[in-house]
Amino acid sequence: MGAFHAYDIRGVYNVDFDKVTVYKTGFFIPGLLQADKVLVGRDCRESSPEIHDWLVRGLTDAGADVYDLGLSTTPMVYFGTAEYGFKASVQITASHNPPQYNGMKVSRENALPVGLDNGLGQIRDWIDSGRECVPAAKKGAVIPMDIHDAYLKFLLSFRGDYSGLRIAMDLSNGMSALFAKEIFGDAPEYIYDEMDGRFPNHEPNPLVQENVRALQSLVLSSRADVGVIYDGDADRVMFVDENGSFISPDLMIAVLGHWFFGDCRNNAEGKCRCEGAGGRVLQDIRSSKAVGEYLVPMGAEMHTWKVGRAFAARKLRELDGIYGGELAGHYYFRDFFYSDSGLLASVLILNVVAEMKKRGISLSRLVGGIAKYRNSGEINFRIEDKQGAMDAVRDYFMKAEKPTAYMDFDGYRVEFPQWWFNIRPSNTEPYLRFICEASSEELLNEKVAKVREILSGRL
């Protein structure tokens, strides 16, 4: 069952998993989550209708009623799950992966994620052990459900005045096309704005620089103030500044501070969404040190945790934090059931960008005031003995220098006065991931070279 991962079920359809896996997963979900009704949505991939049909068969054979959203963004399913009191939901999607991939993101009550450690592992074990799927005496019904307008109204309640802002948007032929023009209107210049699960223009992964080039060109040719790009299922969003430069997504956690803590914090209704929420902000273990240094003076209390929604959404709820973010472009919000939404994040960030422009501050200048360090970006090493390699890197540097901070969840993060690194195993791919940040380019290059040297004999 190679499709079962820490956060979701995902892989190449009919290679890593098939309709039998889908059916059995659907059959076991109602019992696992004690749900007699399950909300289901799907993305626009070519395999999604078939997966939908087999998922629905499994769910209804187990006796659960299926409330069918049809085409939907992943955050729309989170919204429906929490807003309408479902104990279980499934979004059929492979998020940012290439078109031959697909999968399922499972949530429980209050849109809490179901990961390998709290449900998906049990389903995998039941499938592996050959547990029978005996149909219920009464089969469940399939009930169409339309929450498009309700979710749109929710998103629009946060929208500010963008009339003075030039925006370029790449919808990646993905699910953001369901809402983007209704939220932002005709003023932005759009590319790849038709849903197409073949993703003919580029893969729907904005973290790969090749996939952002068209947006960067559009920003420059249209003289836009900001470029916005979503992934395939619209749970992630990333940004390009007015010079066409890609902005590291973790730095946008700091930009959001101007809305939640600063003087850009009012929404379109004139109400502050963070009143009484405290000042807790969540970042993942790979986030730049600059994020906390920027937000703490605003009143933020920074917390660092594991990578991925299965961990971040639960942690933010546990902290009752205002918001959080990840290097991968996920942003989580207390006002969105502690879940992530690319569209909501873009609405709030554009509120800040619009207000800053009124003050004569460009996006590049704003981000330039946050970013203080040189960053390697994530470097991937294909290594069999991941734990041994991680230990070797950690042990070398902790013996050579005195650390100022040490974290041992989700790999290791070790901080020193002028630099830090995180080394962690990928939860979804056969890679060891390394990221490093330093006060100078020279120091950064020195540390990255040393890590390559340590790992060279293990590749």
C-alpha positions as CSV (number, residue, x, y, z in Angstrom):
1,M,0.0,0.0,0.0
2,G,2.6,2.5,-1.2
3,A,-0.1,5.2,-1.5
4,F,-0.7,5.6,2.2
5,H,1.4,8.5,3.5
6,A,1.7,10.6,6.6
7,Y,-0.9,13.2,5.4
8,D,-3.1,11.5,2.9
9,I,-3.5,8.7,0.4
10,R,-1.7,9.6,-2.8
11,G,0.1,8.0,-5.8
12,V,0.0,7.2,-9.5
13,Y,-3.5,5.9,-10.0
14,N,-3.7,2.2,-11.1
15,V,0.0,1.8,-10.1
16,D,0.3,2.8,-6.5
17,F,-3.4,2.3,-5.8
18,D,-6.5,1.3,-7.7
19,K,-10.3,1.2,-7.5
20,V,-10.3,-1.7,-5.1
21,T,-8.2,0.3,-2.6
22,V,-10.5,3.3,-3.1
23,Y,-13.6,1.1,-2.5
24,K,-12.2,-0.4,0.6
25,T,-11.1,2.9,2.0
26,G,-14.6,4.3,1.4
27,F,-16.1,1.3,3.1
28,F,-13.9,1.5,6.2
29,I,-14.2,5.3,6.7
30,P,-17.7,5.4,8.3
31,G,-16.9,2.8,10.9
32,L,-13.5,4.3,11.7
33,L,-14.9,7.8,12.2
34,Q,-18.3,6.9,13.5
35,A,-20.0,8.8,10.6
36,D,-23.3,8.0,9.1
37,K,-22.9,10.8,6.5
38,V,-19.8,11.7,4.6
39,L,-19.0,14.8,2.6
40,V,-17.2,14.2,-0.7
41,G,-15.6,16.5,-3.2
42,R,-13.2,16.0,-6.1
43,D,-10.7,17.9,-8.3
44,C,-10.6,18.0,-12.1
45,R,-8.1,15.3,-12.7
46,E,-9.1,12.8,-15.4
47,S,-9.1,9.9,-13.0
48,S,-11.2,11.7,-10.4
49,P,-14.7,10.7,-11.7
50,E,-13.7,7.0,-11.5
51,I,-12.2,7.3,-8.1
52,H,-15.3,9.2,-7.0
53,D,-17.6,6.4,-8.2
54,W,-15.7,3.7,-6.4
55,L,-15.3,5.8,-3.2
56,V,-19.1,6.5,-3.2
57,R,-19.8,2.7,-3.7
58,G,-17.7,1.9,-0.7
59,L,-19.2,4.6,1.5
60,T,-22.8,3.8,0.6
61,D,-22.2,0.0,0.9
62,A,-21.0,0.7,4.5
63,G,-24.4,2.3,5.1
64,A,-23.3,6.0,5.1
65,D,-25.1,8.7,3.1
66,V,-22.8,10.6,0.8
67,Y,-23.3,14.4,0.4
68,D,-21.7,15.1,-2.9
69,L,-20.1,18.5,-3.6
70,G,-18.9,17.6,-7.1
71,L,-16.0,19.7,-8.3
72,S,-14.4,21.5,-5.3
73,T,-11.3,22.9,-3.9
74,T,-9.8,21.0,-1.0
75,P,-10.4,24.0,1.4
76,M,-14.1,24.1,0.3
77,V,-14.4,20.5,1.6
78,Y,-12.8,21.6,4.9
79,F,-15.3,24.5,5.1
80,G,-18.2,22.1,4.4
81,T,-17.0,19.6,6.9
82,A,-16.8,22.0,9.8
83,E,-19.6,24.5,8.9
84,Y,-22.2,21.8,8.4
85,G,-21.2,19.4,11.1
86,F,-19.9,16.4,9.2
87,K,-18.0,13.8,11.1
88,A,-16.1,12.7,8.0
89,S,-15.2,14.0,4.6
90,V,-13.0,13.1,1.6
91,Q,-11.5,15.2,-1.1
92,I,-10.3,13.4,-4.1
93,T,-7.1,15.1,-5.2
94,A,-3.4,14.7,-5.7
95,S,-2.9,18.4,-4.9
96,H,0.2,19.6,-6.7
97,N,1.4,16.3,-8.3
98,P,1.5,15.6,-12.0
99,P,-1.7,14.6,-13.8
100,Q,-1.2,10.8,-13.6
101,Y,-1.3,11.1,-9.8
102,N,-4.5,11.1,-7.6
103,G,-5.5,10.5,-4.1
104,M,-7.7,11.2,-1.1
105,K,-7.5,13.7,1.7
106,V,-9.6,12.5,4.7
107,S,-10.9,14.7,7.5
108,R,-12.9,14.1,10.6
109,E,-15.2,16.3,12.7
110,N,-14.3,20.0,12.7
111,A,-12.2,19.4,9.6
112,L,-9.4,17.9,11.6
113,P,-7.0,16.0,9.4
114,V,-6.9,12.2,9.4
115,G,-3.3,11.1,8.9
116,L,-1.4,7.9,9.0
117,D,-1.0,8.1,12.8
118,N,-4.7,8.7,13.6
119,G,-6.7,6.7,11.0
120,L,-5.1,6.1,7.7
121,G,-2.7,3.6,9.2
122,Q,-5.7,1.6,10.5
123,I,-7.4,1.6,7.1
124,R,-4.2,0.5,5.5
125,D,-3.8,-2.4,8.0
126,W,-7.4,-3.5,7.5
127,I,-6.9,-3.6,3.7
128,D,-3.5,-5.4,4.0
129,S,-5.0,-8.0,6.4
130,G,-7.9,-8.8,4.0
131,R,-10.6,-7.5,6.3
132,E,-14.0,-8.2,4.7
133,C,-16.3,-5.5,3.4
134,V,-19.7,-6.9,4.2
135,P,-22.4,-4.5,2.8
136,A,-24.8,-3.0,5.3
137,A,-28.4,-4.1,5.4
138,K,-29.4,-0.6,4.3
139,K,-27.3,1.0,1.6
140,G,-26.6,4.8,2.0
141,A,-28.0,7.4,-0.3
142,V,-26.2,9.9,-2.5
143,I,-27.3,13.5,-2.0
144,P,-26.0,16.4,-4.1
145,M,-24.9,19.4,-2.0
146,D,-24.1,22.8,-3.2
147,I,-22.1,25.1,-0.8
148,H,-20.3,27.1,-3.5
149,D,-22.1,30.4,-2.6
150,A,-21.7,29.9,1.2
151,Y,-17.9,29.4,0.8
152,L,-17.7,32.3,-1.6
153,K,-19.5,34.5,0.9
154,F,-17.1,33.5,3.6
155,L,-14.1,34.4,1.5
156,L,-15.5,37.7,0.3
157,S,-16.1,38.7,4.0
158,F,-12.3,39.1,4.2
159,R,-11.8,40.9,0.9
160,G,-10.4,44.5,1.1
161,D,-10.1,47.2,-1.6
162,Y,-7.9,46.1,-4.4
163,S,-8.9,48.9,-6.8
164,G,-5.4,50.4,-6.8
165,L,-3.6,47.2,-7.2
166,R,-2.3,45.5,-10.3
167,I,-2.6,41.8,-9.9
168,A,-1.3,38.9,-12.1
169,M,-2.7,35.4,-11.4
170,D,-1.8,31.9,-12.5
171,L,-4.6,29.5,-11.7
172,S,-2.5,26.5,-12.8
173,N,-5.5,25.0,-14.6
174,G,-6.6,23.9,-11.2
175,M,-9.4,24.2,-8.7
176,S,-8.9,27.9,-7.8
177,A,-10.7,28.6,-11.1
178,L,-13.9,27.7,-9.3
179,F,-13.7,30.9,-7.2
180,A,-10.9,33.3,-8.3
181,K,-12.8,35.5,-10.7
182,E,-15.8,35.7,-8.3
183,I,-13.5,36.9,-5.6
184,F,-11.0,39.1,-7.5
185,G,-13.1,40.1,-10.5
186,D,-11.9,40.9,-14.0
187,A,-9.2,43.4,-13.0
188,P,-6.4,40.9,-12.5
189,E,-4.7,39.5,-15.5
190,Y,-5.2,35.7,-15.5
191,I,-3.4,32.9,-17.2
192,Y,-4.2,29.2,-17.2
193,D,-7.6,30.0,-15.8
194,E,-9.6,27.0,-17.1
195,M,-9.8,23.8,-15.1
196,D,-8.0,21.1,-16.9
197,G,-6.9,18.0,-15.1
198,R,-4.2,17.3,-17.7
199,F,-2.4,20.5,-16.6
200,P,-1.3,21.2,-20.1
201,N,0.7,24.4,-19.3
202,H,2.7,23.4,-16.3
203,E,2.5,21.0,-13.4
204,P,0.4,22.5,-10.6
205,N,3.3,22.8,-8.2
206,P,4.4,26.4,-7.6
207,L,7.4,25.3,-5.6
208,V,9.1,24.2,-8.8
209,Q,10.6,27.3,-10.3
210,E,9.9,26.2,-13.9
211,N,6.2,26.3,-13.1
212,V,6.3,29.9,-12.0
213,R,8.1,31.3,-15.0
214,A,5.0,32.2,-17.0
215,L,3.6,34.2,-14.0
216,Q,7.0,35.9,-13.6
217,S,6.9,37.0,-17.2
218,L,3.3,38.1,-16.9
219,V,4.1,40.3,-13.8
220,L,6.8,42.0,-15.8
221,S,4.9,42.5,-19.0
222,S,1.8,43.8,-17.2
223,R,3.7,45.8,-14.7
224,A,1.8,44.1,-11.9
225,D,2.4,44.9,-8.3
226,V,2.1,41.3,-7.3
227,G,1.8,37.8,-8.9
228,V,-0.3,35.0,-7.3
229,I,-0.1,31.3,-8.2
230,Y,-2.1,28.5,-6.7
231,D,-1.5,24.7,-6.7
232,G,-3.8,22.1,-8.2
233,D,-6.4,21.9,-5.4
234,A,-6.1,25.5,-4.1
235,D,-4.9,24.7,-0.6
236,R,-1.6,26.4,-1.3
237,V,-0.6,29.8,-2.7
238,M,2.6,31.5,-3.6
239,F,3.7,35.0,-4.7
240,V,5.9,36.9,-7.0
241,D,6.9,40.5,-6.3
242,E,6.7,43.4,-8.8
243,N,10.2,42.6,-10.1
244,G,9.2,39.1,-11.0
245,S,11.1,37.6,-8.1
246,F,9.6,34.5,-6.4
247,I,9.0,35.0,-2.6
248,S,9.9,32.2,-0.3
249,P,6.5,31.2,1.2
250,D,7.6,31.2,4.8
251,L,8.3,34.9,4.6
252,M,4.6,35.5,3.8
253,I,3.9,34.3,7.4
254,A,5.6,37.5,8.4
255,V,3.7,39.6,5.9
256,L,0.4,38.2,7.3
257,G,1.5,39.8,10.6
258,H,0.5,43.2,9.2
259,W,-3.1,42.0,8.9
260,F,-3.3,40.2,12.2
261,F,-1.1,42.4,14.4
262,G,-0.5,45.6,12.5
263,D,-2.4,48.4,10.9
264,C,-3.6,46.5,7.9
265,R,-5.7,44.2,10.1
266,N,-9.3,45.2,9.3
267,N,-11.3,43.2,6.9
268,A,-13.9,44.5,4.4
269,E,-16.6,44.5,7.2
270,G,-14.3,46.7,9.4
271,K,-14.0,44.0,12.1
272,C,-10.7,42.6,13.3
273,R,-10.8,38.8,12.9
274,C,-8.2,38.2,15.6
275,E,-9.8,39.9,18.6
276,G,-9.3,37.9,21.7
277,A,-7.3,35.2,20.0
278,G,-4.0,35.8,21.7
279,G,-0.8,36.2,19.8
280,R,0.2,32.6,19.0
281,V,1.6,32.0,15.4
282,L,2.7,28.6,14.1
283,Q,5.6,28.0,11.7
284,D,7.1,24.7,10.4
285,I,10.5,23.5,11.4
286,R,12.0,24.7,8.0
287,S,10.9,28.4,8.4
288,S,13.3,31.2,8.2
289,K,14.6,32.6,11.5
290,A,13.6,36.0,10.1
291,V,9.9,35.2,10.4
292,G,10.0,35.2,14.2
293,E,12.4,38.1,14.4
294,Y,9.9,40.1,12.4
295,L,6.7,39.0,14.1
296,V,7.7,39.0,17.8
297,P,8.0,42.8,18.0
298,M,4.5,42.9,16.6
299,G,3.2,40.9,19.6
300,A,3.4,37.4,18.2
301,E,4.3,34.3,20.2
302,M,6.0,32.0,17.9
303,H,5.6,28.2,17.9
304,T,7.5,25.7,15.7
305,W,6.1,22.3,14.7
306,K,6.2,19.5,12.2
307,V,5.7,19.8,8.4
308,G,2.3,19.0,6.9
309,R,-1.4,19.6,7.5
310,A,-1.9,16.4,9.5
311,F,0.4,18.0,12.1
312,A,-0.1,21.8,11.6
313,A,-3.8,22.0,11.7
314,R,-4.0,19.9,14.9
315,K,-1.2,21.9,16.5
316,L,-2.7,25.3,15.7
317,R,-6.0,24.1,17.2
318,E,-4.2,22.8,20.3
319,L,-2.5,26.2,20.7
320,D,-5.6,28.1,19.8
321,G,-3.3,30.1,17.6
322,I,-4.4,32.9,15.3
323,Y,-2.7,31.6,12.2
324,G,0.3,29.6,10.9
325,G,2.2,28.8,7.8
326,E,4.6,26.5,6.1
327,L,7.5,26.7,3.6
328,A,5.4,24.8,1.2
329,G,2.8,27.6,0.9
330,H,0.1,26.3,3.3
331,Y,-1.4,28.9,5.5
332,Y,-3.7,28.0,8.4
333,F,-6.3,30.2,10.1
334,R,-8.2,30.2,13.4
335,D,-11.1,31.7,11.6
336,F,-11.1,28.9,9.0
337,F,-11.4,26.0,11.5
338,Y,-7.6,26.0,12.0
339,S,-7.4,24.7,8.4
340,D,-5.5,25.9,5.3
341,S,-6.9,27.8,2.3
342,G,-4.9,29.2,-0.5
343,L,-7.7,31.5,-1.6
344,L,-8.2,32.9,1.9
345,A,-4.4,33.4,2.4
346,S,-4.3,35.3,-0.9
347,V,-7.2,37.5,0.0
348,L,-5.5,38.5,3.3
349,I,-2.0,39.0,1.8
350,L,-3.4,41.1,-1.0
351,N,-5.2,43.2,1.6
352,V,-1.7,43.9,3.0
353,V,-0.1,44.5,-0.4
354,A,-2.9,46.9,-1.4
355,E,-2.5,48.9,1.9
356,M,1.3,49.0,1.6
357,K,1.0,50.3,-2.0
358,K,-1.1,53.2,-0.7
359,R,1.8,54.1,1.5
360,G,4.3,53.9,-1.3
361,I,5.8,50.6,-0.2
362,S,6.2,47.9,-2.8
363,L,6.0,44.2,-2.2
364,S,9.8,43.7,-2.8
365,R,10.5,46.5,-0.3
366,L,8.2,44.9,2.3
367,V,9.7,41.5,1.9
368,G,13.2,42.9,1.8
369,G,12.6,44.3,5.3
370,I,11.8,40.8,6.5
371,A,14.5,38.6,4.8
372,K,17.8,39.0,6.6
373,Y,19.5,35.7,5.8
374,R,20.8,33.7,2.9
375,N,18.9,30.5,2.4
376,S,19.8,27.3,0.5
377,G,16.2,26.3,-0.2
378,E,15.4,22.6,0.2
379,I,18.1,20.3,-1.1
380,N,17.1,16.6,-1.7
381,F,19.4,13.6,-1.2
382,R,18.3,10.1,-2.2
383,I,19.6,8.0,0.7
384,E,18.5,4.6,2.0
385,D,19.7,5.0,5.5
386,K,18.0,8.3,6.3
387,Q,18.3,8.1,10.0
388,G,22.0,7.3,9.9
389,A,22.6,10.2,7.5
390,M,20.6,12.6,9.7
391,D,22.6,11.6,12.8
392,A,25.9,12.0,11.0
393,V,25.1,15.6,10.0
394,R,23.7,16.5,13.4
395,D,26.6,14.9,15.3
396,Y,29.3,16.6,13.2
397,F,28.0,20.1,13.7
398,M,27.0,19.7,17.3
399,K,30.6,18.6,18.1
400,A,32.2,21.3,16.0
401,E,30.1,24.2,17.4
402,K,27.9,25.1,20.3
403,P,24.2,25.2,19.3
404,T,21.9,27.8,20.6
405,A,18.7,25.7,20.0
406,Y,18.0,22.1,19.2
407,M,14.7,20.5,18.0
408,D,14.4,16.7,17.4
409,F,10.9,16.4,15.9
410,D,10.5,16.0,12.2
411,G,14.1,15.4,11.7
412,Y,16.5,17.8,13.4
413,R,16.7,21.6,13.5
414,V,20.0,22.8,15.0
415,E,20.6,26.6,15.4
416,F,23.9,28.4,15.9
417,P,24.6,32.1,16.4
418,Q,25.1,32.8,12.7
419,W,23.3,29.9,11.0
420,W,21.0,27.0,11.3
421,F,19.9,23.8,9.5
422,N,17.1,21.4,9.3
423,I,17.5,17.9,8.0
424,R,14.4,15.6,7.8
425,P,13.1,12.6,5.9
426,S,10.4,13.2,3.4
427,N,7.0,11.8,4.4
428,T,5.9,11.3,0.8
429,E,9.0,10.7,-1.3
430,P,12.2,8.7,-0.9
431,Y,14.4,11.7,-0.1
432,L,16.3,13.2,2.8
433,R,15.6,17.0,2.8
434,F,18.2,19.5,3.9
435,I,17.7,23.3,4.3
436,C,20.2,25.8,5.7
437,E,20.2,29.5,6.4
438,A,23.1,31.7,7.3
439,S,24.0,35.4,7.9
440,S,26.2,35.5,4.7
441,E,26.5,33.8,1.4
442,E,30.0,32.7,2.2
443,L,28.9,31.0,5.4
444,L,25.9,29.4,3.7
445,N,28.1,27.9,0.9
446,E,30.6,26.7,3.5
447,K,28.0,24.8,5.5
448,V,26.2,23.4,2.5
449,A,29.5,22.1,1.1
450,K,30.3,20.4,4.3
451,V,26.9,18.6,4.4
452,R,27.4,17.4,0.9
453,E,30.8,16.1,1.9
454,I,29.4,14.3,5.0
455,L,26.6,12.7,2.9
456,S,28.6,11.9,-0.2
457,G,29.6,8.4,0.9
458,R,26.0,7.6,1.8
459,L,24.3,8.4,-1.5
